Amino acid sequence: QVHLVESGGGLVQTGGSLRLSCAASGIIFRINAMGWYRQAPGKQRELVAVITSGGGGSTNYADSVKGRFTISRVNAKNTVYLEMNRLKPEDTAVYYCNGEFGGYGTDYWGKGTLVTVSS
């Protein structure tokens, strides 16, 4: 009973920037973790970045995006962001938002937003 809606995907040139947003709605008392995954055609879905609870929240990134992507969260809005900088063609994928919330026995997924990085 949590719905995730991504936005911000689009077409960008190599070296450009894009900011993705994921808004969670429903009955939410606690955000345990929210993150971003991506899946390119013919490839497996992979973790991009996660922000967890605990203080302001700790973050983890895939090695391929470290130093280029930044994940952040605004708990008051139940929203997580992914700022992507210095984009590369290999970043092209459908990006999915994922969330784990207190009191629920399953994770929730958004429908995805397409990011295309052109050369």
N, C-alpha and C positions, 0 to 999 in steps of 0.2 A: 504493500500500500504506500509505496514511495515511487514517485515518477521522476525520471531524470530527463531533462531536455537540453541538448547541446545546441550551441549556436556559434557562429564566427568562422566557420569553414569557408573556403573559397580558393581562388586561383591567385598565386603569388609567384613572382620571379625568384630565381636563385639569389640568396643573400637577403631577401626580404623578411618581413616580420608579420606575424599574425597572432591574434589573441582569441583563444577559445574560451567559451563560458559554458558552465553546466549548472543549471538550477534544479534543485530538488524540491519537490512539493509533496505534501501529505502529512502524516502524523510523525513528526520527527522531534524526539527529545534529546537525542545524542547522536553526533556524528562520530563514528569510530574511525572511519577512514574514507577518503574519496580519492579517486585517481583517474588516470587516463591510460587507455590502451589504444593500439592502432593495428590495423590489418591491411596489408597491401594485397592486391590480387595474386592468388596462388600461394600466398604465404600464411603462416600461422599468426594468430593474434598475439601481440606481444605487449608487455608492460612498458609504458613510457615514463610515467611519474606517479607517485603516490604521496599523499600527505595524511598523516595519522594524528590521532588525538594524543594528549599529553602535553600540557603547557600550551604553547602556541602551535604545536604540531611539528613533528619531525617529517622530513622529506626524503624520498629516495628516487633516484633517476636511473634510467637505462644508460649504460656507458656511451651509447651513440648520441645521446642528447645532452649529456652533462656539459655545463658551461654555456649552453645555447638556449635551453628551455627552463622556465621557472614556473613551478606550480604554487598556487596560493589559495587560500580559502577565507571566505567571509561567513562566519557561522551565523550571524544575525540574518543573513539572507539565504542561508543554506545553499551557498553557491561556491563552486570551485572554478578556478581559472587556470589556463595554461598559456603562458606567453612564450611564443616560439620566435626565436631570433636566428639570423644567419641561416635561413632555411636552405636545405639541399634537396635535389631531386629525389634522393632516397627517403626523404621524409614524406613523400607522397603516399597517402593511405586514407582509409576511413578511420577517424578517431572516435573512440567510444568512451563515454563517461561511465564510471563504476562507483558505487557507493555501498558502504556497510554501515548500518545504523543500529543503534541500541534497541533491543527488544524484538528484532527480526532475525529469523533463522536463515535468511538467504541474502545474497548480494542483489543489487539492482543495477540494471544496465539501461543506458539510453539507446536510441536508435542509430546514433552515429552522425557525424558530420564529415564531409569529404574535404580533404586538404590536398590540393594539387600544386606542386612546385615545378615550374617550367624552367628549362635551361635557356 
